[in-house]
């Protein structure tokens, strides 16, 4: 087995990271589409 990455979502605008959301192990909260779209507006 290899090393697994954590689940995350990144929001970038013109090559600049605006938000990086990393979930805790076993969770699916901050990287969901709803969470990301909520943070854009």
N, C-alpha and C positions, 0 to 999 in steps of 0.2 A: 504494500500500500504506500501511496505517496502522501504528500502534505496537501491538505485541503485548504482552500481559501475560505474566509468568512463570507457570508452573504452581505452584499452591499449594493448601494445605488449611488451613482455620481451624477450630478447636474453640472454641466459645463456650458459656458457661453463664450464663443469665439476663442476657444482654447484655454480659458480661465475657469478653474474649478470654483463654482459658486456654492456647492453643498456636497458633502460626502457623508452619507448616512450608513453606518455599519451596525448590523443587528448583533445582539448578544447570541451566543450559541443556542440553537434550538428555537429561536424566535423568528417571527416574520411580522415585524411592525414597521420599522423605519425605512425599510427598502421596498415596501409595497407601492404599487402605482398610485393609490389614493394618497399616501403620505407624501410622495414626491410631487404630485400635481398640486396638493394642498400648499406646499412650500413655495411653489412658483408664483402663485397669484398674489 
